[in-house]
Amino acid sequence: MKTREKLTYLNDHGESAEFSPASIYHANFKDVAGLSDIRNAIYSISSMGQDGDTYLGNRIISRDIEIIGHINERDKARAAALRRRLNKILNPQVGAKLIYENGSFKRLIDCTIDNAPVIRRGIIFEQFTIQLSCLNPFWREEHETRDDIASWIGLFEFPVRGEDDKPDGLEIPDDEGWEIGYREPSLIVNVFNGGDVRAGLRVEFRAMGEVIDPSLFNVYTREFIKLNMLMLAGDVLTVITGYGQKRVTLRRAGIVSDAFRYLDVDSIYLQLDAGDNLFRYDAEGGLDNLEVSIYHNNFYLGV
């Protein structure tokens, strides 16, 4: 057990409780279960006379996490206040996430309270047992990863030729070319999924001018996402492909609306395999006016 390990329960109201050997809600990690355990359900069929079974598929079952500890306070009145605070934070009607930290290592997982915290009065300290259900069993990093395929690279800067030659305001050199920026020339990007399992993605198509029928193509699987529409300057089309999160939206003039009707019938909700994934963007017209960004989370089986 390392004292730098800690768990933080953070609900959607911004209230949090820390569980660690150094916290007022004291917990040893030998008494925490479910952080790295996974359960796998295997589906199979068998026929009369068949030896063994035929494998059909599998899925990883939702994760259960149990935290056992005690309130590190001897004064009964203060312990009662801490108990009431814990019950308030661990409200099953408020969404939450559990954050695991070990030094600079950090992982998050969405969770909900399975049962109300069980608090028992011990000889010295009040003891608690907290049971959490994580319907999505995968841990993730704190922030999404972003990969840009089509974008403009900024070169704007104040040129300085030496320590004694500071610019007096903005100086544009007249002896050489000077670019404010340039367009990324590559049509293909490698999106690396550093997690343990497949993951959905979020694709943003941004129009700098008119764009006809933007699309994103997976070079390996030959699958694609295509939107059959005319994008105007300033439009942003967003496609989300995560399981249970699938949606297509259009932001135009600051107004966000549903855009499922523009999705091509042959489109596939692209997923990221663990490791390398090559994507190419395209459009039927106005390709140079299109910017594309891909966002994703890396999902892990444990911490």
C-alpha positions as CSV (number, residue, x, y, z in Angstrom):
1,M,0.0,0.0,0.0
2,K,1.4,3.4,-1.0
3,T,0.2,6.5,0.9
4,R,0.2,8.6,-2.3
5,E,-2.7,6.6,-3.7
6,K,-6.1,8.2,-3.3
7,L,-9.7,8.0,-4.5
8,T,-11.9,11.0,-5.0
9,Y,-15.6,10.8,-5.4
10,L,-16.8,13.9,-7.3
11,N,-20.5,14.4,-8.0
12,D,-22.1,16.6,-10.7
13,H,-22.7,19.4,-8.1
14,G,-19.0,19.8,-7.6
15,E,-19.0,18.2,-4.1
16,S,-16.2,15.7,-3.4
17,A,-15.0,13.3,-0.8
18,E,-11.5,11.9,-0.7
19,F,-10.7,8.3,0.4
20,S,-7.1,7.6,1.3
21,P,-4.8,6.7,4.2
22,A,-4.3,10.5,4.8
23,S,-7.9,11.5,4.5
24,I,-10.5,12.2,7.1
25,Y,-12.4,9.4,5.3
26,H,-9.7,6.9,5.9
27,A,-9.3,4.0,3.6
28,N,-6.5,1.5,3.0
29,F,-6.3,0.3,-0.6
30,K,-6.2,-3.3,0.6
31,D,-9.8,-2.8,1.6
32,V,-10.8,-1.4,-1.8
33,A,-12.1,-3.9,-4.3
34,G,-12.9,-3.6,-8.0
35,L,-10.4,-1.1,-9.3
36,S,-8.6,-3.5,-11.6
37,D,-11.1,-6.4,-11.6
38,I,-13.1,-7.1,-14.7
39,R,-15.8,-9.7,-15.5
40,N,-16.2,-11.1,-18.9
41,A,-19.4,-12.7,-20.2
42,I,-18.9,-15.3,-22.9
43,Y,-21.7,-16.2,-25.3
44,S,-21.8,-19.6,-26.9
45,I,-24.2,-22.3,-28.3
46,S,-24.1,-26.0,-28.5
47,S,-25.8,-28.6,-30.6
48,M,-26.8,-32.2,-30.0
49,G,-23.8,-34.5,-30.3
50,Q,-21.4,-31.5,-30.3
51,D,-18.4,-31.8,-28.0
52,G,-17.9,-28.4,-26.3
53,D,-19.5,-25.2,-27.4
54,T,-19.3,-22.8,-30.3
55,Y,-18.1,-19.4,-29.4
56,L,-20.4,-16.5,-30.4
57,G,-18.9,-13.5,-28.7
58,N,-18.2,-11.8,-25.4
59,R,-18.8,-8.6,-23.5
60,I,-17.2,-7.0,-20.4
61,I,-19.8,-6.6,-17.6
62,S,-20.3,-3.4,-15.6
63,R,-17.8,-2.9,-12.8
64,D,-18.6,-2.9,-9.1
65,I,-16.3,-1.0,-6.7
66,E,-16.4,-1.3,-2.9
67,I,-14.6,1.1,-0.5
68,I,-14.3,0.2,3.1
69,G,-12.9,2.6,5.7
70,H,-13.6,4.7,8.7
71,I,-14.2,8.3,9.6
72,N,-10.9,9.4,11.3
73,E,-12.5,11.6,14.0
74,R,-12.9,10.7,17.7
75,D,-15.2,13.6,18.6
76,K,-18.8,12.3,18.3
77,A,-20.4,15.6,17.2
78,R,-17.8,16.2,14.5
79,A,-18.0,12.6,13.4
80,A,-21.7,12.9,13.0
81,A,-21.3,16.1,10.9
82,L,-18.8,14.2,8.7
83,R,-21.2,11.3,8.4
84,R,-24.0,13.6,7.2
85,R,-21.7,15.3,4.8
86,L,-20.7,11.9,3.3
87,N,-24.4,11.0,2.9
88,K,-25.0,14.3,1.1
89,I,-22.1,13.9,-1.3
90,L,-22.9,10.3,-2.1
91,N,-26.4,11.1,-3.3
92,P,-27.6,8.3,-5.7
93,Q,-29.8,10.9,-7.6
94,V,-26.7,12.9,-8.6
95,G,-24.3,11.7,-11.3
96,A,-20.7,11.3,-10.3
97,K,-17.3,10.0,-11.2
98,L,-14.5,8.3,-9.3
99,I,-11.0,9.6,-9.7
100,Y,-8.0,7.4,-8.9
101,E,-4.6,9.1,-8.4
102,N,-1.2,7.6,-7.7
103,G,1.4,10.4,-7.9
104,S,1.1,11.9,-11.4
105,F,-1.0,8.9,-12.6
106,K,-4.7,9.7,-12.9
107,R,-7.7,7.8,-14.2
108,L,-11.5,8.5,-14.1
109,I,-14.6,6.4,-14.3
110,D,-18.3,7.3,-14.3
111,C,-20.2,5.7,-11.4
112,T,-23.4,5.8,-9.4
113,I,-24.2,4.7,-5.8
114,D,-25.4,1.1,-5.7
115,N,-26.6,1.1,-2.1
116,A,-26.7,3.9,0.4
117,P,-23.4,4.1,2.4
118,V,-23.5,1.6,5.3
119,I,-22.1,3.3,8.4
120,R,-21.5,1.4,11.6
121,R,-20.4,2.7,15.0
122,G,-17.1,1.0,16.0
123,I,-15.4,1.0,19.3
124,I,-13.4,4.2,18.4
125,F,-14.3,5.3,14.9
126,E,-17.4,5.1,12.7
127,Q,-16.9,2.6,9.9
128,F,-18.3,2.9,6.4
129,T,-18.9,0.7,3.4
130,I,-19.5,2.3,0.0
131,Q,-20.7,0.3,-3.0
132,L,-20.4,1.9,-6.5
133,S,-21.7,0.6,-9.8
134,C,-19.9,1.6,-13.0
135,L,-22.1,0.8,-15.9
136,N,-19.3,1.7,-18.3
137,P,-16.6,-0.5,-16.8
138,F,-13.6,1.3,-18.4
139,W,-11.3,3.8,-16.8
140,R,-10.3,6.8,-18.9
141,E,-7.9,9.7,-18.9
142,E,-8.9,13.1,-17.6
143,H,-8.9,14.8,-21.0
144,E,-9.8,13.8,-24.6
145,T,-7.1,13.3,-27.2
146,R,-7.4,15.5,-30.2
147,D,-6.0,14.9,-33.7
148,D,-6.3,17.4,-36.5
149,I,-6.3,16.3,-40.1
150,A,-7.1,19.4,-42.0
151,S,-6.2,22.7,-40.2
152,W,-4.3,25.9,-40.6
153,I,-0.8,26.1,-38.9
154,G,-0.2,29.6,-37.5
155,L,3.1,31.3,-38.2
156,F,2.3,34.8,-36.9
157,E,5.1,36.2,-34.8
158,F,7.0,39.3,-34.1
159,P,10.4,38.9,-35.9
160,V,13.4,39.7,-33.8
161,R,16.9,39.6,-35.4
162,G,19.0,40.0,-32.3
163,E,18.9,40.9,-28.6
164,D,19.8,44.5,-29.5
165,D,17.4,44.7,-32.4
166,K,14.0,44.7,-30.7
167,P,11.0,45.4,-32.9
168,D,9.3,48.8,-32.6
169,G,5.8,47.5,-33.0
170,L,5.1,44.9,-35.7
171,E,7.9,44.6,-38.2
172,I,7.4,42.7,-41.5
173,P,10.8,41.6,-43.0
174,D,11.2,42.8,-46.5
175,D,14.2,40.6,-47.4
176,E,12.4,37.3,-47.2
177,G,8.9,35.8,-47.5
178,W,6.7,36.0,-44.5
179,E,3.6,33.8,-44.0
180,I,0.9,34.3,-41.5
181,G,0.1,30.6,-41.7
182,Y,-0.2,27.6,-44.0
183,R,-2.6,24.8,-44.5
184,E,-1.7,21.3,-43.3
185,P,-0.9,19.5,-46.6
186,S,-1.7,15.9,-45.4
187,L,-5.2,14.4,-46.1
188,I,-4.5,11.5,-43.7
189,V,-3.9,11.3,-40.0
190,N,-2.9,8.4,-37.8
191,V,-5.1,8.4,-34.7
192,F,-3.4,6.3,-32.0
193,N,-5.7,4.6,-29.4
194,G,-3.4,4.0,-26.5
195,G,-6.1,2.3,-24.5
196,D,-6.9,-1.4,-24.0
197,V,-10.1,-1.7,-26.0
198,R,-12.0,-0.1,-28.9
199,A,-13.4,3.3,-28.4
200,G,-15.9,5.6,-30.1
201,L,-14.8,9.0,-31.4
202,R,-16.1,12.5,-31.9
203,V,-15.5,14.1,-35.3
204,E,-15.8,17.8,-36.0
205,F,-16.2,19.1,-39.6
206,R,-15.7,22.9,-39.7
207,A,-16.4,24.9,-42.8
208,M,-14.3,28.0,-43.6
209,G,-16.4,28.5,-46.8
210,E,-18.8,26.4,-48.7
211,V,-18.2,22.6,-48.4
212,I,-20.3,19.9,-50.2
213,D,-20.8,16.5,-48.6
214,P,-17.9,16.2,-46.1
215,S,-16.7,12.7,-45.2
216,L,-14.2,10.7,-43.1
217,F,-12.8,7.4,-44.4
218,N,-11.0,4.6,-42.4
219,V,-8.1,3.5,-44.6
220,Y,-7.8,0.1,-42.9
221,T,-11.5,-1.0,-42.7
222,R,-12.8,0.9,-45.7
223,E,-15.7,2.2,-43.6
224,F,-16.7,5.9,-43.7
225,I,-18.9,8.6,-42.3
226,K,-20.5,11.0,-44.8
227,L,-22.8,13.9,-44.5
228,N,-24.9,14.8,-47.5
229,M,-25.3,18.5,-47.2
230,L,-24.0,21.9,-48.2
231,M,-22.0,23.4,-45.3
232,L,-21.7,27.2,-45.1
233,A,-18.9,29.3,-43.7
234,G,-18.9,29.0,-39.9
235,D,-20.8,25.7,-39.9
236,V,-19.7,22.9,-37.5
237,L,-20.9,19.4,-38.0
238,T,-20.3,17.0,-35.1
239,V,-20.6,13.2,-35.2
240,I,-20.3,11.1,-32.0
241,T,-20.0,7.4,-32.4
242,G,-19.6,6.1,-28.9
243,Y,-22.0,3.2,-27.8
244,G,-25.2,4.7,-26.4
245,Q,-24.0,8.2,-27.3
246,K,-24.5,8.3,-31.1
247,R,-25.7,11.6,-32.4
248,V,-25.1,14.1,-35.3
249,T,-25.5,17.9,-34.7
250,L,-25.1,21.0,-36.7
251,R,-24.0,24.3,-35.2
252,R,-25.0,27.2,-37.5
253,A,-25.0,30.9,-36.5
254,G,-24.7,29.8,-32.9
255,I,-27.7,27.5,-33.0
256,V,-27.3,23.7,-32.5
257,S,-29.8,21.4,-34.2
258,D,-30.1,17.7,-34.9
259,A,-28.5,16.7,-38.2
260,F,-29.2,12.9,-38.4
261,R,-31.1,13.5,-41.6
262,Y,-27.9,14.4,-43.4
263,L,-26.1,11.2,-42.5
264,D,-25.5,9.0,-45.6
265,V,-27.3,5.7,-45.5
266,D,-24.1,3.7,-46.0
267,S,-22.3,5.5,-43.2
268,I,-20.8,3.5,-40.3
269,Y,-20.3,4.8,-36.8
270,L,-16.5,4.5,-36.9
271,Q,-14.7,3.1,-34.0
272,L,-11.0,3.2,-32.9
273,D,-9.2,-0.1,-32.6
274,A,-6.5,-0.3,-30.0
275,G,-3.3,1.0,-31.6
276,D,-3.0,2.7,-35.0
277,N,-6.0,4.0,-37.0
278,L,-5.6,5.8,-40.4
279,F,-8.3,8.2,-41.4
280,R,-8.6,10.3,-44.6
281,Y,-11.0,13.3,-45.0
282,D,-12.7,14.3,-48.2
283,A,-15.6,16.3,-49.7
284,E,-17.4,16.5,-53.0
285,G,-16.6,20.2,-53.2
286,G,-14.8,22.9,-51.3
287,L,-12.2,20.6,-49.9
288,D,-9.8,23.4,-49.1
289,N,-12.5,25.1,-47.0
290,L,-12.8,22.1,-44.7
291,E,-11.1,21.6,-41.3
292,V,-11.5,18.2,-39.5
293,S,-10.6,17.2,-35.9
294,I,-11.0,13.8,-34.2
295,Y,-11.4,13.5,-30.5
296,H,-11.4,10.3,-28.4
297,N,-10.9,8.9,-25.0
298,N,-8.5,6.0,-24.2
299,F,-10.3,3.3,-22.3
300,Y,-8.5,1.0,-19.8
301,L,-9.4,-2.2,-18.1
302,G,-7.9,-1.2,-14.8
303,V,-5.7,1.2,-12.9
